[in-house]
Amino acid sequence: MFEYRQYEIRQAELIREADAQRLANQVRRPRRAAGGSAEHDPEGRVSDRSWRARFARAA
């Protein structure tokens, strides 16, 4: 009986963890979608990829 009760508790914990992960994914999804559109945003990040010239290559 004790093992069955532990099984029920673990099952409830896994369901709570899955719900928390699902909620976190729902929050992240719109942010990722919005981040991709910033490439064509006129007021977005300015990058000419010349930052590599500022750093010396490792020996």
Backbone hydrogen bonds, N-H to C=O, Kabsch-Sander energy under -0.5 kcal/mol:
donor,donor_aa,acceptor,acceptor_aa,energy
5,R,1,M,-2.0
6,Q,2,F,-2.0
7,Y,3,E,-2.2
8,E,4,Y,-2.1
9,I,5,R,-2.3
10,R,6,Q,-2.7
11,Q,7,Y,-2.5
12,A,8,E,-2.2
13,E,9,I,-2.1
14,L,10,R,-2.5
15,I,11,Q,-2.0
16,R,12,A,-2.1
17,E,13,E,-2.5
18,A,14,L,-2.4
19,D,15,I,-2.2
20,A,16,R,-2.3
21,Q,17,E,-2.5
22,R,18,A,-2.5
23,L,19,D,-2.3
24,A,20,A,-2.2
25,N,21,Q,-2.3
26,Q,22,R,-2.0
27,V,23,L,-1.7
28,R,24,A,-2.2
29,R,25,N,-2.3
31,R,27,V,-0.8
32,R,28,R,-2.3
33,A,29,R,-2.0
34,A,30,P,-2.3
35,G,31,R,-1.9
36,G,32,R,-1.3
37,S,33,A,-0.8
38,A,35,G,-0.7
39,E,36,G,-0.9
40,H,37,S,-1.0
41,D,38,A,-1.1
44,G,41,D,-1.7
47,S,45,R,-0.6
52,R,49,R,-0.6
53,A,50,S,-1.1
54,R,51,W,-0.8
55,F,52,R,-0.9
